[in-house]
Each structure stands twice: as structure tokens, then as C-alpha cells.
Amino acid sequence: MLIDGFGRAVTGVRVSLTDRCNFDCIYCHNEGLGDTRGPMEPQDEEMSTDDVVQFLEVAEEFDVNAVKFTGGEPMLRDDLETIVRRTPDSMEVSLTTNGTFLPGRAEALLDAGLDRVNVSQDALDPDAFREVTQSGAYDDVIEGVLAAVDAGLTPVKLNMVVFDATAGYVPEMVEHVAENEGLQLQLIEYMPELAGRPDWAIDIDRVHGWLNEQADQVEHRTMHDRRRYWIDGGLVEVVDPVGNEDFCANCHRVRVTHNGYLKGCLNRNDDLKSMGEMTKPEIRTAFRDVVHDRVPYYGEYMIKDDDEWVINEEYIGA
């Protein structure tokens, strides 16, 4: 097991299989890389099936026990089921998707070994959904969520990015998961330092306050310093990394870009480590290097002063 300089053991990986996507969500930061999405056709730079599996086999050597496949839209990969099937048995396997391709494939993914799925859904109204995603595929997403639940890929977590265009829809989304068995809601704080448009950000503490007023029970997850709210039988979890040092202090995951680079933090691209030709020795070296270079608090929020990490007050105030 690899442990970084701040005592965090790396137990999970988040692997982007493509930066292609059939949506154009206005808040998208493409796993921290920026809006680099290209044509819908497969690109030569994307890791091959064997590349992904080779990486996961090395990750297993370092006692990584969980992988989440992401994109872009990972279900644009025709080999997704094969990748899932070839993922080491010791790993929990999950998927983040916009859900449009789940009908017709959810059962096959379950059979291949997928454990659960997160589906991006920012509104329950087709017009509001179109405004945020720049897509008219609302009905396909709803059908995809149902397909995942029916297949047993539960709990299906609905990912909702909370910013000024979506904050008003939070109450109805909370009600929606309470009324539909097999669903949970994950409210994700908008990250202006990645997506731009700081004027879109809202005070996430106000969301916490409202949820706390509605909740029958409140739990605290040590991982990422997350709070979970049980409301009328539904579970709502808030992912709030912005300005939250404890969130990063509990991060046990590294990321893999679609083109074969390791990165220690969502918010950083200055620490990318190439895995070269994706041989196991090259992967092992890159893995060790990226874990060694992890910082205690993401991006430029923490800087080194002599040999001590301190908060970058200039960046905070920018």
C-alpha cells in the first residue's frame, strides 16, 4: 500500500476512459482538465482496453481496492463491459455516467461485475435539464436511471451539481429520492476554480442548513469529511471540497486521465505523471511518483514556505 507524505493511504483510483461526451454541461471541468472534449469517434490517444487493465493490475499490487470509471461519458466506450469484466476481482467497481446509454447495457454491466452507478441528473424538469446540460436527452436519462435500479446497480446515486442555475431544484430532488427506492442524492458543490464563472457559485452552508432543518437523522462520513442527511427515508450526501481542508485530508484516491497520465488531485494539472508505454514497470514508477508528490490541500490553496505547508492567502482572496 502506498502512503503519501501526509499519512493518506491510496486505496482508490478514478479512471477516465474518454474525454468525449454526448452532453455539454455548462459547469463541466472534464475531471479538472478543462473542456477538452473532441469528436464523438474514438481517439487514438485514449488508453486501450489492455492499457486500462494493465494499470488496474498494478494498482491491485499496491492494495487499491476500489475503482470508479468516469469520462467524459465512459459509456461511449464500446469496450466498457470488457474493461469491467477484466478489472481485478478484489476491487469494488463503480461508474459515473449521464445515464443515456444505460438502457440495454445495465444488465450486461452488472453481469460483467459493475457494483453500482452514479448518474448525473441536475433537474427533474426537461427544460431546466436542457438549459444545464445543453441536451434534450432528459427522457433517456430517466429511463437509464430506472434501468440501473431494475438491474440491481443500487444504490443509484444521482449526482447534482449545485450552483445558481440548479439550487432551486434541490427540494424536489430530495423529495424524488425519498419517494423512489434504490435512489440516493449526491449534491456536489460547484467548483469555480475549475469551471470558471465564480458568480455562479452559491454558499454551500446554506444548503447544509436547509438539509439539517429537514433531516430526521444526520451522519458524518470521515471519508472526505462528508455529511449525510436522512430525509423522509431518502439519503442525501453533500460533496463540498471548496474551502474545506478536511475534505482533502481524508482523500485516499488518485486519478487517471483518458490518455494515460496519473494525477494526485482533481484540482491540479501540474503534477501529471505519464505512464509512458503502459508497461507495468512504467506504471509502478508513475504511481509511486504521483503519490509522493501529493499535497495536503488541493491546488494552489496550500503552498510551501521553507519546509512548511501554509495557506496561500493571495489565492484565497483572488
C-alpha positions in Angstrom: 0.0 0.0 0.0 1.3 3.5 -0.9 1.1 6.2 1.7 1.7 9.8 0.8 3.7 12.3 2.9 0.7 13.3 4.9 -0.3 9.9 6.1 -3.0 9.2 3.5 -3.1 5.6 2.1 -4.1 5.4 -1.5 -6.9 2.9 -1.6 -9.0 4.0 -4.6 -8.5 5.2 -8.2 -10.7 7.2 -10.5 -10.1 6.3 -14.2 -11.3 8.5 -17.0 -11.9 6.3 -20.1 -12.5 9.1 -22.5 -12.9 12.9 -22.6 -15.7 12.5 -25.3 -19.2 13.3 -24.2 -22.7 13.5 -25.8 -23.6 16.3 -23.3 -22.2 19.8 -23.0 -22.9 20.6 -19.4 -22.3 24.3 -18.6 -20.4 23.5 -15.4 -18.2 20.7 -16.8 -14.5 20.8 -16.0 -13.7 17.3 -17.5 -12.1 15.8 -14.5 -10.1 19.0 -13.9 -8.5 19.1 -17.3 -10.8 21.8 -18.8 -13.2 21.5 -21.7 -11.0 19.3 -24.0 -13.7 17.2 -25.4 -13.4 16.4 -29.1 -15.3 14.4 -31.7 -17.5 11.5 -30.7 -15.4 9.0 -32.6 -12.8 7.0 -30.6 -9.5 8.8 -30.4 -6.0 7.3 -30.7 -4.8 8.9 -27.5 -7.4 7.1 -25.4 -6.0 4.2 -23.3 -6.8 0.9 -24.9 -8.6 -1.9 -23.1 -5.3 -3.6 -22.3 -3.8 -0.3 -21.0 -6.6 0.2 -18.5 -6.4 -3.4 -17.3 -2.6 -3.3 -17.0 -2.9 -0.2 -14.9 -5.6 -1.8 -12.6 -3.4 -4.8 -12.2 -0.6 -2.6 -10.9 -3.0 -0.7 -8.7 -4.0 -4.0 -7.2 -0.4 -4.7 -6.3 -0.5 -1.5 -4.2 -3.6 -2.7 -2.4 -6.0 -0.4 -4.2 -9.5 -1.9 -3.6 -11.8 0.4 -5.5 -12.1 1.9 -9.0 -14.5 4.4 -10.4 -14.7 4.7 -14.2 -15.5 8.2 -15.5 -15.2 10.4 -18.6 -16.3 12.4 -20.4 -19.0 9.8 -20.9 -17.4 6.4 -20.2 -20.3 4.6 -21.9 -19.2 5.9 -25.2 -16.5 3.2 -24.9 -17.8 0.0 -26.6 -15.3 -2.0 -24.6 -16.7 -0.8 -21.2 -18.2 -4.2 -20.3 -14.9 -5.9 -21.2 -12.9 -3.5 -19.0 -15.3 -4.0 -16.1 -15.1 -7.8 -16.6 -11.3 -7.7 -16.6 -11.0 -5.5 -13.6 -9.3 -7.4 -10.7 -11.9 -9.2 -8.6 -10.5 -7.6 -5.4 -11.8 -4.2 -6.5 -15.2 -2.6 -6.0 -16.2 -1.2 -9.4 -18.4 1.8 -9.9 -19.3 4.1 -12.8 -20.2 7.7 -13.2 -22.3 8.4 -16.3 -25.0 10.7 -17.7 -27.2 7.6 -18.0 -28.3 7.9 -21.6 -26.7 4.6 -22.6 -27.8 2.5 -19.5 -31.0 1.2 -21.1 -29.9 -2.0 -22.9 -26.5 -2.1 -21.2 -27.2 -2.0 -17.4 -27.8 -5.8 -17.2 -24.6 -6.5 -19.2 -22.6 -4.2 -16.9 -23.9 -5.9 -13.8 -23.1 -9.3 -15.3 -19.6 -8.0 -16.1 -19.0 -7.1 -12.4 -20.2 -3.5 -12.0 -21.3 -2.9 -8.4 -23.0 0.4 -8.6 -23.5 3.6 -10.7 -23.7 7.4 -10.3 -25.9 9.2 -12.8 -25.6 12.9 -13.4 -29.1 14.5 -13.1 -29.3 18.2 -12.3 -33.1 18.7 -12.6 -36.4 16.9 -12.9 -37.8 19.4 -15.4 -36.9 18.7 -19.1 -36.5 22.4 -19.9 -34.3 23.1 -16.9 -32.3 19.9 -17.7 -31.7 21.1 -21.2 -30.5 24.5 -20.0 -27.9 22.9 -17.8 -26.8 20.0 -20.0 -27.3 21.5 -23.4 -29.0 18.3 -24.2 -32.5 17.2 -25.0 -31.9 13.7 -23.6 -33.9 14.1 -20.4 -36.2 11.1 -21.1 -33.2 8.9 -21.9 -31.6 9.8 -18.5 -34.8 9.0 -16.6 -35.0 5.7 -18.5 -31.3 5.0 -17.7 -31.8 5.5 -14.0 -34.8 3.1 -14.0 -32.7 0.6 -16.0 -29.9 0.7 -13.4 -32.3 0.3 -10.5 -34.1 -2.6 -12.2 -30.7 -4.3 -12.9 -29.7 -4.0 -9.3 -26.9 -1.5 -9.7 -28.1 0.1 -6.4 -27.9 2.4 -4.7 -28.1 4.6 -7.8 -26.6 7.9 -6.8 -28.0 10.9 -8.6 -25.2 13.5 -9.0 -26.5 17.1 -8.9 -24.0 20.0 -9.2 -25.3 22.8 -7.0 -24.9 26.3 -8.3 -27.2 29.3 -9.1 -28.9 27.5 -12.0 -29.8 24.4 -10.0 -30.0 25.3 -6.3 -33.8 26.0 -6.6 -34.3 22.4 -7.7 -32.8 20.8 -4.6 -36.0 20.4 -2.6 -37.8 18.5 -5.4 -34.7 16.3 -6.0 -34.7 15.4 -2.3 -38.3 14.5 -2.4 -37.7 12.5 -5.6 -35.1 10.2 -3.9 -37.2 9.8 -0.8 -40.1 8.6 -2.9 -38.1 6.2 -5.1 -36.5 3.2 -3.6 -33.0 2.5 -4.8 -32.0 6.1 -5.3 -29.7 8.4 -3.3 -28.9 12.1 -4.0 -25.3 13.4 -4.0 -25.2 17.2 -4.0 -21.9 18.4 -5.4 -20.5 21.8 -4.7 -19.8 23.9 -7.8 -16.0 24.5 -8.2 -15.4 27.8 -9.9 -11.6 27.4 -9.7 -12.1 24.6 -12.2 -15.1 25.6 -14.2 -14.8 29.4 -14.2 -17.7 31.8 -13.6 -17.3 32.4 -9.9 -20.6 34.4 -10.0 -22.4 31.0 -10.4 -21.2 29.7 -7.0 -23.6 29.7 -4.0 -23.0 29.4 -0.3 -23.0 25.6 0.3 -23.5 26.2 4.0 -27.0 27.5 3.2 -27.7 24.1 1.6 -26.4 22.3 4.6 -28.6 24.5 6.8 -31.7 23.7 4.9 -31.0 20.0 4.8 -30.3 20.0 8.5 -33.7 21.5 9.2 -35.4 18.8 7.1 -33.4 15.9 8.3 -34.6 13.1 10.5 -31.0 12.0 11.0 -27.6 13.4 10.2 -24.5 11.3 9.8 -20.8 12.3 9.3 -18.6 10.3 7.0 -14.9 10.5 7.8 -14.0 10.0 4.2 -13.8 13.4 2.6 -15.5 15.0 5.7 -19.0 14.4 4.2 -22.3 15.0 5.9 -25.3 12.7 5.0 -28.9 13.6 5.7 -31.8 11.2 6.0 -35.0 12.9 5.0 -38.3 11.1 4.8 -36.4 7.9 4.2 -34.2 9.3 1.4 -30.4 9.7 1.7 -28.8 13.0 0.7 -25.0 13.4 0.8 -23.1 16.7 0.2 -19.7 16.8 -1.5 -18.2 20.1 -0.6 -14.5 20.4 -1.3 -14.2 24.1 -1.9 -12.5 25.8 1.1 -12.7 22.5 3.0 -9.2 21.3 4.1 -10.7 18.3 5.9 -12.1 17.1 2.6 -8.6 16.8 1.2 -7.2 15.5 4.4 -9.4 12.4 4.0 -8.7 11.8 0.3 -7.5 8.3 -0.5 -7.8 8.4 -4.3 -5.6 9.3 -7.3 -6.9 9.9 -10.8 -6.0 8.6 -14.2 -6.6 10.7 -17.3 -8.1 9.2 -20.5 -4.7 9.5 -22.2 -2.6 7.7 -19.6 -1.4 10.2 -17.1 -1.7 9.9 -13.3 -2.7 12.9 -11.2 -2.8 13.2 -7.5 -5.6 15.7 -7.2 -8.6 16.8 -9.2 -7.7 20.5 -8.9 -4.1 20.1 -10.1 -2.6 19.5 -13.5 1.0 20.5 -12.6 1.6 17.0 -11.1 0.7 14.9 -14.1 2.8 11.7 -14.4 3.0 9.9 -17.7 2.7 6.1 -17.6 4.7 6.0 -20.8 4.0 2.9 -23.0 1.9 1.5 -20.1 4.3 -1.2 -19.2 4.0 -2.4 -15.6 7.4 -1.0 -14.5 6.5 2.4 -16.0 3.1 2.3 -14.3 4.6 1.4 -11.0 7.1 4.3 -11.2 4.4 6.8 -12.2 2.2 5.6 -9.4 4.9 5.9 -6.7 5.8 9.4 -8.0 2.3 10.8 -8.1 1.6 9.6 -4.6 4.9 11.0 -3.4 4.0 14.4 -4.8 0.5 14.7 -3.4 -0.2 17.9 -1.4 -2.3 18.2 1.7 -4.8 20.7 0.3 -5.6 20.9 -3.3 -4.1 23.1 -6.0 -2.7 26.5 -5.0 -4.6 26.7 -1.8 -1.6 25.4 0.0 2.0 26.5 -0.8 5.3 25.6 0.7 7.0 28.3 2.9 10.5 26.9 3.6 9.6 23.3 4.5 6.1 24.0 5.9 2.8 24.0 4.1 0.8 27.2 4.6 -2.4 28.6 3.2 -1.9 30.8 0.2 -3.8 33.9 1.3 -3.4 35.6 -2.0 -5.1 32.7 -3.8 -7.9 32.5 -1.3 -8.6 36.2 -1.7 -8.4 36.2 -5.5 
